[in-house]
Amino acid sequence: MAEWSFITNHGRVIGYIYRNPRSTAREIASAVGITERTTHNIIADLADSGYITRRKKGRRNIYKVEQGLPAVTDTNRQVIVGDLLSVVRSKKGMRMARIRTTEMMVANGYSGQMKLLID
């Protein structure tokens, strides 16, 4: 069976950067399981789209994830980046993300049944 994931490489990179803002592209690539070149391309995508900012400190970059932006999805519903990253933080964060996402979905007119895949 082929390996696959619910989370894209972009999602995995932004999650790693969120937890490790002082990481190098090589460290990110190793942790995420992709090439360093792909990591550089993803970091550029995320920075160009405003999802992360980078600041030089000596020879290293220090990254900051912009949590208030909507996550890129293929639906018309908005999910905020910070809500997705709260899943990374803790079980309490997972509960808060679920509550906030549910509130947003109701506010946007979603009336179907939701099932949380991560718990």
DRENPA-401246 format. One line per field, with one value per residue (C-alpha): residue number from 0; y, z, x. Coordinates in steps of 0.5 Angstrom, whole numbers, plus 2048, in hexadecimal, padded with zeros to 3 digits. Each point is the difference from the previous one (the first is absolute). Layout:
BEGIN
i = (NUM	...)
v = (Y	...)
w = (Z	...)
u = (X	...)
This chain:
BEGIN
i = (0	1	2	3	4	5	6	7	8	9	10	11	12	13	14	15	16	17	18	19	20	21	22	23	24	25	26	27	28	29	30	31	32	33	34	35	36	37	38	39	40	41	42	43	44	45	46	47	48	49	50	51	52	53	54	55	56	57	58	59	60	61	62	63	64	65	66	67	68	69	70	71	72	73	74	75	76	77	78	79	80	81	82	83	84	85	86	87	88	89	90	91	92	93	94	95	96	97	98	99	100	101	102	103	104	105	106	107	108	109	110	111	112	113	114	115	116	117	118)
v = (800	807	805	806	805	805	806	802	802	807	7FF	7FB	806	805	7FC	7FE	808	802	7FB	801	808	800	7F9	800	7FD	7FA	7FF	801	7FB	7FB	800	801	7FA	804	803	807	803	7FE	803	807	800	7FF	805	805	7FE	801	807	802	7FF	804	7F9	801	806	7FF	804	7FF	7FF	7FF	7FB	7FD	801	801	7FF	802	7FD	805	7FC	805	7FE	7FB	7FA	7FE	7FB	7FD	802	807	7FF	804	7FD	804	7FE	801	7FB	7FB	801	7FF	7F9	800	803	7FC	7FC	806	804	7FA	801	808	7FF	7FB	805	806	7FC	7FE	807	802	7FB	801	808	7FE	7FC	7F9	7FB	7FA	7FB	801	7FA	802	7FC	801	7FF)
w = (800	7FE	806	800	805	801	801	7FA	801	800	806	803	7FF	803	806	801	7FF	805	806	7FE	7FD	800	7FC	7FA	7F9	801	807	7FD	7FA	805	805	7FA	7FC	7F9	7FD	802	7F9	801	806	7FE	7FA	806	804	7FA	7FF	807	800	7FA	802	806	805	803	801	800	804	7FF	807	7FE	7FB	802	7FE	806	7FD	803	7FE	7FE	804	7FE	7F9	7FD	7FE	7F9	7FE	7FA	804	801	807	804	805	804	800	807	801	7FC	804	807	7FE	800	807	805	801	803	7F9	7FD	803	7FF	7F9	7FF	804	7FC	7F9	802	802	7F9	7FC	803	7FF	7F9	7FF	800	803	7FF	805	802	802	803	7FD	805	808)
u = (800	803	801	7FC	7FE	7FA	805	804	807	7FF	7FB	806	805	7FC	7FE	808	802	7FA	803	808	800	808	801	804	7FD	804	7FD	7F9	801	803	7FA	7FB	803	801	806	803	7FF	7F8	801	803	7FA	7FB	803	800	7F9	7FD	804	7FE	7F9	801	7FF	807	805	807	805	808	804	807	800	7F9	7F9	7FB	7F9	7F9	7FA	7FA	7FB	7FA	800	7FB	803	7FF	7FB	7FC	7F9	7FD	801	805	804	805	808	800	7FA	804	807	7FC	7FF	808	800	7FC	7FA	7FD	801	7FD	7FA	800	801	7FA	7FC	802	800	7F9	7FE	803	7FC	7FA	801	801	7FA	803	7FA	803	803	807	805	807	805	806	7FE)
